[in-house]
Amino acid sequence: MSSRAHRVSLGDSWSQRVHPDIESERRRQAFDVERLTNLLDRGARNTTLRREVESLFRSDPAFSLVNTYFMTQKEHFQAAAQKRFLLHKMAQRLNWPEDGLEIDYARRALSGDIILGVHTVATKAIISLGSEEQIAKWVPLCKTYQIIATYAQTEMGHVGCLATHAIVMAQLICSGAKRGMHAFVVPIRSPQDHTPLPGITAGDIGPRMGLENADNGFLQLDHVRVPRENMLSRFAQVLPDGTYIRCGTAQSNYLPMVVTRVDILTSVVLPSLQKACVIATRYSVIRRQGRLRPSDPEAKILDYQTQQQKLLFPLAMSYAFHFQAVSLLEFFQHAYNAVQSNDTSLLPELHVLTTGSKAMMTDFCAYGVELCRRACGGHGYSKLSGLPSLATQVVASCTYEGENTVLYLQVARFLMKNYQQIWETEGAHSQRSLPQSVQYFTMVHHDKCPAQNASDFLLPEIYTTAWAHTAARLVEDSARHLQVLTQSGADQQDAWNQTSVSLVQAAKAHCYYVTVKSFQDAVKKLDSEPAIQLVLKRLCDLFALHGILADSGIFLYDGFLSGPQVDMVRTAYLDLLSLIRKDAVLLTDAFDFTDQCLNSALGCYDGNVYERLFQWAQMSPNNNSQMEASLSHCQDMEQRNSLMTHTVTPRDPLHTNAADKCLSSSLVTLLER
């Protein structure tokens, strides 16, 4: 199947022709889009498999997403439940392997619009933390939906109305000693009638700003008893006589959270930003407004530098975070395999990499999606654009699975611990013993940036060194501030709190450096694809330089950059905008989202924005007979108002107040109805 035939998946009349303004963008192809898609999919075979899976949903109306914009929360949840049930049946019928990519590709095709996402999280928690016997007992029940599991750790939002069992993270007190957080399989509802079991209070948390297809709920446990074997015991166990045995580190119990964060980034957060970039970029080459010169035709709004600045940084983010996620997945798999062999030495760095990536990527993706939404003007306000749903979906990720400020402080603790190690050891030994992600601590010298002109800032070693220097300097400043406070008599907790703003700033700079470095390393490996390498290098340059311009104060603070050098950075950055603009549509095409998956009147592959927007708007319930009752109320109000106008003298304040009261009463009646 050709990439175009694959992407155009709505099957409506507008899909038969491509708008000439978007077609002209694709004609000036500077690189092979299909090969870039293969690169993003990590292989041509994966691209083929993904398209095969996505094609299964093309003609089945049960998997359509268009009508979700007009559904109530209850209707949306029911539709998502039906999709989950049908998807499960499909996986069984087609014999999809349990460890294959098919389910992941199906979730992508359906934009995650299926229920029981946390059920998958809980199942993975059992696999990560359970003994072989526990896995054999519980996982088949989860995978066949004989039980519906949830993962309950801290905040509300996990249990809802469906779960029958919860993986509860709770303090283990054994022989009077607190042993830390451990995972317990806790039955919470009757398998016969689904009512809460004794001691269990559970329910829905009520209205929320997004995730309408999620079963978000609260859970209270009051003197609930579970069998001893319900404590997941891969890394710790309690013997019948009460003896506590630890087989791993305390961090091992947080492995499910690490798994969940990686999954969230790759399946929810990053795709949301990528989709927003596709929608806004395609719309911006169809929408024309104003003229760049009086004699020119109306300009595509993407030809304006301000629109390029809005959209091309999120596009650069999309690629930067993709390659950071690939690097994270590779390290995660290496560390996870080690943990399964009871080697937990890589867990601290894995934890901080996933923690920092989760905080940075969710923050930046939420910002990027909102930029894309605003870049579409009034149409970006319409849910039919697909952008508001993406915005609320990704902004929720800034708080679930760890509030981002707290996560940055966890990164900072890791940075302080390893920087302290440099103080305590000298020479090459300290570098060898440092985790890979912080080895730049020992390689950075307090020199000035050597760049002489704008083109120098397009050299990866220049901007990567700038980020390494600044991140290391902020870490050092925070460490010294902590030292000064503790030496002056503050206890460690107070010193940490009084330094927390600086610590968060250091953690953010570190995360930006790690992302720039991952992107740069990925681009280096593409020598066999020079055209793709060039366009990705430009995106890497833009991502790095945008960060420098956005936070130039931290680069100027110690004189590493001078004022004139910041001007050079700005010149190089603006030059990149015009270069990347030429490839913008093709770079978003490479994400290879189907029209069905995008579910956007603005973002379809064919570019027929206004025809589809008008067609979809007509599906609104407000455009059918359901409006008749509301119209009759409004007409009744108009008649009352008309009567008051004819019978009341406006100059009489008493009569005017009476009219106001009458109108107010009508409004209350209308609202009550």
C-alpha positions in Angstrom: 0.0 0.0 0.0 1.4 3.4 -0.9 1.9 5.9 1.9 -0.7 8.3 0.4 -3.3 5.6 0.1 -2.6 4.5 3.6 -2.9 8.0 5.1 -6.1 9.0 3.3 -8.4 6.8 5.4 -11.7 8.6 5.9 -13.3 7.6 2.6 -15.4 10.7 2.2 -15.9 12.6 -1.0 -13.3 15.2 -0.2 -10.5 12.6 0.0 -10.7 12.1 -3.8 -8.7 15.2 -4.6 -5.7 16.9 -3.0 -5.7 20.6 -2.4 -3.2 22.2 -4.8 -1.6 24.3 -2.1 -0.5 21.2 -0.1 0.3 19.2 -3.2 2.8 21.9 -4.2 4.5 21.5 -0.9 5.0 17.8 -1.5 6.3 18.2 -5.0 9.5 19.9 -3.8 10.7 16.8 -2.1 14.3 17.2 -0.7 14.5 13.8 1.0 12.7 10.4 0.8 9.7 10.7 3.1 9.2 6.9 3.1 12.7 6.2 4.3 12.3 8.8 7.1 9.1 7.0 8.1 11.0 3.7 8.2 13.6 5.4 10.4 11.0 6.7 12.8 9.4 3.2 12.9 12.8 1.6 13.6 12.7 -0.4 10.4 10.7 -0.8 7.1 9.3 -4.1 8.4 7.7 -2.3 11.4 6.3 0.3 9.0 4.7 -2.4 6.9 3.3 -4.2 10.0 1.9 -0.9 11.4 0.1 -0.1 8.2 -1.3 -3.6 8.1 -2.7 -3.2 11.6 -4.1 0.3 10.9 -5.8 -0.8 7.7 -7.9 -3.2 9.8 -9.8 -0.2 11.3 -10.3 1.6 8.0 -13.8 0.3 7.0 -15.2 -0.7 10.4 -17.6 2.0 11.6 -17.3 0.6 15.2 -13.8 2.0 15.3 -14.7 5.4 13.9 -13.6 8.4 16.0 -15.4 11.2 14.2 -18.6 11.1 16.3 -16.7 11.2 19.6 -16.6 15.0 19.4 -20.4 15.1 19.8 -20.7 12.5 22.6 -21.4 13.0 26.3 -18.8 11.7 28.7 -20.9 8.6 29.3 -21.4 7.9 25.6 -17.7 8.4 25.0 -16.8 6.0 27.7 -19.2 3.4 26.4 -17.8 3.8 22.8 -14.3 3.3 24.2 -15.4 0.2 26.0 -16.9 -1.2 22.9 -13.6 -0.6 21.0 -11.6 -2.3 23.7 -13.9 -5.4 23.5 -13.7 -5.5 19.7 -10.0 -5.0 19.8 -9.6 -7.9 22.2 -11.6 -10.1 19.9 -9.6 -9.0 16.9 -6.3 -9.8 18.7 -7.6 -13.3 19.5 -8.9 -13.9 16.0 -5.6 -12.9 14.4 -3.4 -14.6 17.0 -1.4 -11.5 17.7 1.6 -12.4 19.9 1.5 -11.1 23.4 4.9 -9.5 23.1 4.4 -8.2 19.6 3.9 -4.6 18.3 0.4 -5.2 17.0 -1.5 -4.0 20.1 0.7 -0.9 20.3 0.0 -0.1 16.6 -3.7 -0.7 17.2 -3.7 1.8 20.1 -2.0 4.3 17.9 -4.6 3.8 15.1 -7.4 4.4 17.6 -5.6 7.4 19.2 -5.7 5.5 22.6 -9.5 5.8 22.5 -10.1 2.6 24.4 -10.6 1.9 28.1 -8.6 0.0 30.6 -5.2 1.6 30.0 -4.4 1.3 33.7 -5.4 -2.4 33.5 -2.4 -2.8 31.2 -0.2 -0.9 33.7 -1.3 -3.2 36.5 -0.6 -6.3 34.5 2.9 -5.1 33.8 3.3 -4.4 37.5 2.6 -8.0 38.3 5.0 -9.1 35.6 7.7 -6.8 37.0 7.2 -7.4 40.7 5.6 -10.8 41.0 7.3 -14.2 41.5 7.0 -16.8 38.8 4.1 -18.4 40.7 2.3 -15.1 41.1 2.7 -14.3 37.4 1.4 -17.7 36.4 -1.7 -17.1 38.7 -2.6 -13.5 38.0 -1.4 -12.5 34.5 -3.6 -15.0 32.6 -6.6 -13.7 34.5 -5.7 -10.2 33.5 -5.1 -10.9 29.9 -8.4 -12.7 29.5 -10.2 -10.0 31.5 -11.5 -12.5 34.0 -10.3 -9.8 36.4 -9.9 -6.1 35.7 -6.9 -4.7 37.5 -5.8 -1.2 38.4 -2.6 0.4 39.8 -3.2 2.3 43.0 -0.3 4.2 44.5 -0.9 7.8 45.5 -3.4 10.2 43.8 -7.0 9.5 43.0 -7.7 8.5 39.5 -7.1 4.8 39.3 -10.0 2.6 40.4 -13.3 3.9 38.9 -16.2 1.7 38.4 -14.7 -1.3 36.5 -11.7 -2.6 38.5 -12.1 -5.8 40.4 -8.5 -5.9 41.8 -6.0 -3.2 42.6 -2.2 -3.4 42.8 -1.9 -1.3 46.0 1.5 0.2 46.8 1.5 0.4 50.6 4.0 0.6 53.5 4.9 -2.9 54.8 5.2 -3.1 58.6 6.7 -6.4 59.6 7.6 -7.4 63.1 7.1 -3.7 64.1 9.6 -2.4 61.5 8.6 -0.3 58.5 10.0 -2.0 55.4 9.0 0.6 52.8 6.6 0.5 49.9 5.6 -2.9 48.6 3.0 -4.0 46.1 -0.1 -6.0 47.1 -2.8 -7.6 45.0 -6.1 -6.5 46.7 -9.5 -7.7 45.6 -11.9 -4.7 45.7 -15.1 -5.9 44.2 -17.2 -9.0 44.3 -16.8 -11.3 41.3 -20.5 -12.2 41.5 -22.3 -8.8 41.5 -19.4 -6.3 41.3 -20.2 -4.6 44.5 -17.3 -3.3 46.7 -16.0 -5.9 49.2 -16.0 -5.2 53.0 -13.8 -2.3 53.9 -13.6 -1.0 50.3 -15.1 2.3 49.2 -14.6 3.1 45.5 -16.2 5.3 42.9 -15.8 7.8 40.1 -14.0 11.0 40.9 -16.5 13.2 38.9 -16.0 15.7 36.1 -12.5 16.4 34.9 -10.9 18.5 32.2 -10.0 15.6 29.8 -9.5 11.8 29.4 -13.3 11.2 29.0 -12.7 7.7 28.0 -10.8 6.9 31.2 -12.3 5.2 34.3 -11.0 7.5 36.9 -11.9 6.8 40.5 -11.1 6.9 44.2 -10.3 4.1 46.6 -10.5 3.9 50.4 -9.2 0.8 52.3 -10.4 0.3 55.9 -9.0 -2.7 57.7 -8.8 -4.8 54.5 -7.1 -8.2 54.8 -5.4 -10.1 52.0 -3.5 -13.4 52.0 0.2 -13.3 52.5 0.8 -14.6 49.0 -0.9 -11.5 47.6 2.3 -9.5 48.3 4.2 -9.4 45.0 7.5 -11.1 45.9 10.1 -11.0 43.2 12.3 -8.7 45.2 11.0 -9.2 48.8 8.9 -11.7 50.7 7.5 -12.4 54.2 7.8 -15.9 55.5 5.0 -17.6 57.4 6.8 -16.9 60.7 6.9 -13.2 59.9 10.6 -13.1 58.8 11.2 -10.4 56.1 13.6 -11.2 53.3 14.7 -8.7 50.7 15.9 -10.0 47.3 16.6 -6.7 45.6 16.8 -2.9 46.4 14.0 -0.7 47.6 14.0 1.0 44.2 12.9 -2.3 42.6 9.4 -1.7 43.8 9.2 1.4 41.6 9.9 -0.5 38.4 6.3 -0.5 37.4 6.3 3.3 37.6 9.3 3.4 35.3 7.6 1.0 32.9 4.5 3.2 32.9 6.4 6.4 32.3 8.2 5.0 29.3 4.9 3.8 27.9 3.2 7.1 28.5 5.9 9.1 26.7 6.0 6.8 23.7 2.3 6.0 23.3 0.5 9.2 24.6 2.6 12.3 25.0 4.9 12.2 22.0 2.2 11.2 19.5 0.0 14.0 20.8 2.7 16.6 19.9 3.4 14.9 16.6 -0.3 15.0 15.6 -0.6 18.6 16.6 2.3 19.5 14.4 0.7 17.6 11.5 -2.6 19.3 11.9 -1.3 22.9 12.3 1.4 22.6 9.6 -1.1 21.3 7.0 -3.6 23.9 7.9 -0.9 26.6 7.7 -0.2 25.9 4.0 -3.9 25.9 3.1 -4.9 29.1 5.1 -4.0 32.2 3.2 -4.1 35.7 4.7 -2.5 39.0 3.7 0.4 39.6 1.3 4.1 39.6 1.8 4.4 42.1 -1.0 1.6 44.3 -2.5 1.9 42.6 -5.9 1.9 39.0 -4.5 -1.1 36.7 -4.1 -2.4 36.1 -0.6 0.4 34.3 1.3 0.2 30.9 3.0 0.4 31.8 6.7 3.3 29.4 7.1 5.3 31.8 5.0 5.2 34.3 7.8 8.2 34.1 10.1 6.0 34.4 13.2 4.0 31.4 12.2 7.2 29.5 11.5 8.5 30.3 14.9 5.2 29.0 16.4 5.2 25.7 14.5 8.8 24.7 13.7 10.0 24.6 17.3 7.3 22.1 18.2 8.2 20.1 15.1 11.9 20.1 16.2 10.7 19.0 19.6 8.8 16.1 18.1 11.9 14.8 16.5 14.2 15.6 19.4 11.9 13.7 21.8 11.5 10.8 19.4 15.3 10.1 19.4 15.5 10.7 23.2 12.7 8.2 23.6 14.5 5.7 21.4 17.7 6.2 23.5 15.6 5.8 26.7 13.9 2.6 25.4 17.3 1.0 24.6 18.7 1.9 28.1 15.4 0.7 29.7 15.5 -2.6 27.9 19.1 -3.1 29.0 18.4 -2.2 32.6 15.1 -4.1 32.7 16.8 -7.3 31.6 19.4 -6.8 34.3 16.7 -6.3 36.9 15.0 -9.6 35.9 18.4 -11.2 36.6 18.5 -9.5 40.0 21.1 -6.9 38.9 19.7 -3.6 40.1 22.9 -1.5 39.6 21.4 0.4 36.6 18.1 1.2 38.4 19.1 4.6 39.8 20.1 6.0 36.4 17.1 4.4 34.7 14.9 6.0 37.3 16.3 9.5 36.8 16.3 9.2 33.0 12.7 8.2 32.9 11.8 10.8 35.6 13.6 13.6 33.8 12.3 12.6 30.4 8.7 12.4 31.8 8.9 15.9 33.3 10.6 17.6 30.4 8.7 15.9 27.6 5.2 16.4 29.2 6.0 20.1 30.0 7.3 20.8 26.5 4.7 18.7 24.6 1.9 20.5 26.5 3.5 23.8 25.5 4.0 22.7 21.9 0.4 21.4 21.4 -1.0 24.7 22.7 1.3 26.6 20.4 -0.1 24.5 17.5 -3.6 25.1 18.6 -3.2 28.9 18.8 -1.4 28.9 15.5 -4.7 27.7 13.9 -6.6 30.8 15.1 -10.3 30.4 15.7 -10.5 27.0 14.1 -8.0 25.7 16.7 -10.7 26.5 19.2 -13.0 24.0 17.5 -12.9 20.5 18.8 -13.3 19.4 15.2 -9.7 20.5 14.6 -8.6 17.7 17.0 -6.3 20.1 18.8 -8.3 20.8 22.0 -8.6 17.1 22.7 -4.8 16.7 22.2 -4.2 19.7 24.4 -6.3 18.4 27.3 -4.8 14.9 26.9 -1.2 15.9 27.1 -1.7 18.6 29.8 -3.1 15.8 32.1 0.2 14.0 31.7 2.0 16.9 33.4 0.5 15.7 36.7 -0.3 12.0 36.5 2.5 9.6 37.2 4.4 12.3 39.1 3.9 16.0 39.3 6.7 17.5 37.2 8.2 19.9 39.8 8.5 16.9 42.2 10.1 14.9 39.4 12.7 17.6 38.6 13.6 17.6 42.3 14.2 13.8 42.1 16.5 14.5 39.1 18.3 17.1 41.1 18.9 14.7 44.0 20.6 12.4 41.6 22.7 15.2 40.2 23.7 16.4 43.7 24.7 12.9 44.7 26.9 12.4 41.7 28.4 15.9 41.9 29.3 15.2 45.5 31.2 12.2 44.2 33.4 14.4 42.1 34.3 16.5 45.1 35.3 13.4 47.0 37.4 11.8 44.3 40.0 13.0 41.9 41.1 12.2 38.4 39.9 9.7 35.8 38.6 7.3 38.3 35.7 9.7 39.2 34.7 9.9 35.5 34.7 6.2 35.1 32.5 5.7 38.1 29.9 8.3 37.1 26.7 7.2 35.4 26.9 7.9 31.6 24.3 10.7 31.7 26.3 12.9 34.0 29.9 12.2 32.8 29.9 15.7 31.3 30.4 17.0 34.9 34.1 16.2 34.6 34.5 17.2 30.9 33.3 20.8 31.1 35.9 23.6 31.7 35.1 27.1 32.6 36.1 28.6 29.3 34.3 31.0 27.0 32.4 29.9 24.0 34.7 30.0 21.0 32.0 30.9 18.4 33.0 33.8 16.2 29.9 34.1 13.9 26.4 32.8 13.5 27.4 29.8 11.4 29.6 28.6 14.2 26.4 28.0 16.3 25.3 25.5 13.7 28.2 23.3 14.8 26.9 20.6 17.1 30.0 20.6 19.3 29.4 24.3 19.9 25.9 24.2 21.1 26.2 20.8 22.9 29.2 22.1 24.8 27.2 25.3 25.7 24.4 23.1 27.2 26.9 20.8 29.0 28.7 23.8 30.4 25.6 25.6 31.6 24.0 22.5 33.1 27.2 21.6 35.0 27.6 25.2 36.2 24.0 25.2 37.5 24.6 21.9 39.3 27.8 23.2 40.8 26.0 26.5 41.9 23.2 24.5 43.6 25.7 22.1 45.3 27.7 25.0 46.7 24.6 26.8 47.9 23.5 23.7 49.7 27.0 23.4 51.3 26.9 27.1 52.4 23.5 26.6 54.0 24.5 23.4 55.9 27.8 24.9 57.1 25.9 27.9 58.4 23.7 25.7 60.6 20.7 24.8 58.5 19.7 21.1 58.6 19.7 19.2 55.3 15.9 19.4 54.8 15.8 23.2 55.2 18.8 23.6 53.1 17.3 21.5 50.3 14.0 23.5 50.5 15.8 26.8 50.4 17.7 25.7 47.3 14.9 24.0 45.5 14.3 26.7 42.9 17.9 26.5 41.8 17.8 22.7 41.9 14.8 22.6 39.6 16.6 25.0 37.2 19.7 22.8 37.2 17.6 19.7 36.6 15.8 21.3 33.6 19.2 22.3 32.1 20.5 18.8 32.6 17.4 17.3 30.9 17.7 19.7 27.9 21.4 18.8 27.5 20.6 15.1 27.6 17.9 15.6 24.9 20.2 17.6 22.7 23.0 15.0 23.1 20.6 12.2 22.2 19.4 14.0 19.1 22.9 14.9 18.0 24.1 11.3 18.5 21.2 10.0 16.4 21.9 12.4 13.6 25.6 11.4 13.5 24.6 7.8 12.7 22.8 8.8 9.5 25.8 9.1 7.2 24.3 6.6 4.8 21.2 8.9 4.4 22.7 12.3 3.7 19.5 14.0 2.7 17.6 12.9 5.8 20.7 13.6 7.9 20.7 17.2 6.7 17.1 18.0 7.4 17.3 16.3 10.8 20.5 18.2 11.7 18.6 21.4 11.0 15.9 20.4 13.4 18.5 19.5 16.0 20.2 22.8 15.5 16.8 24.6 15.9 16.0 22.7 19.1 19.3 23.5 20.7 19.4 27.1 19.7 15.8 27.8 20.7 16.6 26.6 24.2 19.6 29.0 24.4 17.5 31.9 23.2 14.6 31.1 25.5 16.8 31.0 28.6 19.8 33.1 27.5 20.3 34.5 31.0 21.8 31.2 32.3 24.3 31.2 29.4 25.2 34.9 30.0 25.4 34.6 33.8 29.0 33.5 34.0 30.2 35.0 30.8 30.3 31.7 28.8 28.2 33.5 26.1 28.5 37.2 25.4 25.7 39.6 24.3 27.0 39.6 20.7 27.1 35.8 20.7 23.5 35.7 21.7 22.8 37.9 18.7 24.7 35.3 16.6 22.5 32.6 18.0 19.4 34.5 17.1 20.6 35.1 13.5 21.4 31.4 13.1 18.0 30.4 14.6 16.0 32.7 12.3 17.9 31.5 9.2 17.0 27.9 10.2 13.3 28.8 10.2 13.2 29.6 6.5 15.2 26.5 5.7 13.1 24.1 7.7 9.9 25.7 6.4 10.5 24.3 2.9 10.4 20.7 4.3 7.7 21.2 7.0 4.9 19.4 5.4 7.1 16.5 4.4 8.6 16.3 7.9 5.0 16.0 9.3 4.0 13.5 6.6 6.8 11.2 7.7 4.9 10.6 11.0 2.5 8.7 8.8 -0.7 9.2 10.8 -3.8 8.2 9.0 -6.7 10.7 8.6 -8.7 8.4 10.8 -6.1 8.5 13.6 -5.7 12.3 13.4 -9.5 12.8 13.5 -9.1 16.4 12.4 -11.1 18.5 10.0 -8.1 20.7 9.7 -5.3 18.1 9.3 -6.4 15.6 6.7 -3.8 14.5 4.1 -5.7 16.0 1.2 -5.8 19.5 2.7 -9.6 20.1 2.1 -10.0 21.9 5.3 -13.1 24.1 4.9 -15.2 21.5 3.0 -14.6 19.0 5.8 -15.0 21.5 8.6 -18.4 22.5 7.2 -19.5 18.9 6.7 -18.5 17.8 10.2 -20.1 20.9 11.8 -23.4 19.8 10.4 -23.3 16.7 12.5 -23.7 18.8 15.7 -26.9 17.9 17.6 -27.6 21.6 17.8 -28.3 21.6 14.1 -31.2 19.2 14.3 -34.7 19.0 15.8 -33.3 18.8 19.3 -33.0 22.6 19.2 -36.7 23.1 18.8 -37.4 23.0 22.6 -34.6 25.5 23.3 -35.9 27.8 20.5 -39.4 27.8 22.0 -37.9 28.9 25.4 -36.0 31.7 23.7 -39.1 32.8 21.8 -41.0 32.8 25.1 -38.4 35.1 26.6 -38.6 37.4 23.6 -42.3 37.6 23.9 -42.1 38.4 27.7 -39.4 41.0 27.0 -41.5 42.5 24.2 -44.5 42.8 26.5 -42.4 44.5 29.2 -41.0 46.9 26.7 -44.5 48.0 25.7 -46.0 48.2 29.2 -43.1 49.6 31.3 -41.7 53.1 31.3 -37.9 52.6 31.2 -37.3 55.8 33.2 -39.1 54.3 36.2 -36.4 52.4 38.3 -39.0 50.4 40.1 -40.5 49.1 36.9 -37.1 48.5 35.4 -36.1 46.4 38.4 -39.3 44.4 38.0 -38.4 43.8 34.4 -35.0 42.6 35.3 -36.4 40.3 37.9 -38.9 38.9 35.4 -36.2 38.3 32.8 -33.9 36.7 35.5 -36.8 34.4 36.5 -37.2 33.3 32.9 -33.5 32.6 32.7 -33.6 30.5 35.8 -36.6 28.6 34.5 -34.7 28.0 31.2 -31.7 26.7 33.0 -33.7 24.5 35.2 -35.4 22.9 32.2 
